Amino acid sequence: MADQVHLDLKGLNCPLPVLKTGKALRHLEPGGVLIVEATDPMAAIDIPHFCREQGHQLIAMDKDGEILRFTITKG
Protein backbone atom coordinates (compact mmCIF):
# COMPACT_ATOMS: atom_id res chain seq x y z
CA MET A 1 0.00 0.00 0.00
CA ALA A 2 1.25 3.51 -0.82
CA ASP A 3 2.34 5.88 1.91
CA GLN A 4 -0.22 8.36 3.22
CA VAL A 5 0.97 11.44 5.09
CA HIS A 6 -1.09 14.18 6.75
CA LEU A 7 0.39 17.70 6.76
CA ASP A 8 -1.15 20.37 9.01
CA LEU A 9 -0.28 23.82 7.63
CA LYS A 10 -3.10 25.74 9.28
CA GLY A 11 -2.06 29.25 10.29
CA LEU A 12 0.85 29.49 7.83
CA ASN A 13 0.80 32.16 5.14
CA CYS A 14 2.08 32.24 1.55
CA PRO A 15 4.55 30.96 0.45
CA LEU A 16 4.99 28.49 3.33
CA PRO A 17 2.06 26.14 2.53
CA VAL A 18 3.28 25.41 -0.99
CA LEU A 19 6.94 25.20 0.07
CA LYS A 20 6.18 22.75 2.88
CA THR A 21 3.90 20.74 0.58
CA GLY A 22 6.77 20.40 -1.90
CA LYS A 23 9.18 19.33 0.84
CA ALA A 24 6.75 16.68 2.12
CA LEU A 25 6.19 15.33 -1.41
CA ARG A 26 9.95 14.93 -1.93
CA HIS A 27 10.00 12.45 0.98
CA LEU A 28 7.19 10.29 -0.43
CA GLU A 29 7.57 7.41 -2.86
CA PRO A 30 5.82 7.81 -6.24
CA GLY A 31 2.13 7.01 -5.74
CA GLY A 32 2.25 8.13 -2.11
CA VAL A 33 -0.66 10.25 -0.90
CA LEU A 34 -0.28 13.58 0.88
CA ILE A 35 -3.24 15.19 2.64
CA VAL A 36 -2.63 18.88 3.28
CA GLU A 37 -4.75 21.17 5.46
CA ALA A 38 -4.18 24.92 5.18
CA THR A 39 -6.00 28.14 6.05
CA ASP A 40 -4.19 30.55 3.71
CA PRO A 41 -6.66 31.44 0.91
CA MET A 42 -3.75 31.66 -1.57
CA ALA A 43 -3.13 27.93 -1.09
CA ALA A 44 -6.26 27.33 -3.22
CA ILE A 45 -4.31 28.80 -6.15
CA ASP A 46 -0.72 27.92 -5.26
CA ILE A 47 -1.03 24.21 -4.42
CA PRO A 48 -3.02 23.17 -7.54
CA HIS A 49 -0.59 25.18 -9.70
CA PHE A 50 2.39 23.55 -7.97
CA CYS A 51 0.91 20.08 -8.58
CA ARG A 52 0.40 20.77 -12.30
CA GLU A 53 3.91 22.18 -12.71
CA GLN A 54 5.63 19.37 -10.79
CA GLY A 55 3.69 16.41 -12.21
CA HIS A 56 1.72 15.50 -9.09
CA GLN A 57 -1.99 14.64 -9.22
CA LEU A 58 -4.43 16.73 -7.20
CA ILE A 59 -7.07 14.13 -6.34
CA ALA A 60 -9.36 16.41 -4.31
CA MET A 61 -9.63 19.93 -2.98
CA ASP A 62 -12.26 20.59 -0.32
CA LYS A 63 -13.15 23.53 1.88
CA ASP A 64 -14.55 23.18 5.39
CA GLY A 65 -15.04 26.66 6.82
CA GLU A 66 -11.59 28.28 6.74
CA ILE A 67 -9.78 24.98 6.20
CA LEU A 68 -8.69 24.00 2.71
CA ARG A 69 -7.95 20.28 2.34
CA PHE A 70 -5.90 18.94 -0.58
CA THR A 71 -5.37 15.27 -1.41
CA ILE A 72 -2.31 14.85 -3.62
CA THR A 73 -0.75 11.76 -5.19
CA LYS A 74 2.98 12.06 -5.84
CA GLY A 75 3.84 11.78 -9.51
Buried (B, 14 or more C-beta within 10 A) or exposed (E): EEEEBEBEBEEBEBEBBBBBBBEBBEEBEEEBBBBBBBBBEBBBEBBBEBBEEBEBEBEEBEEEEEEBBBBBBBE
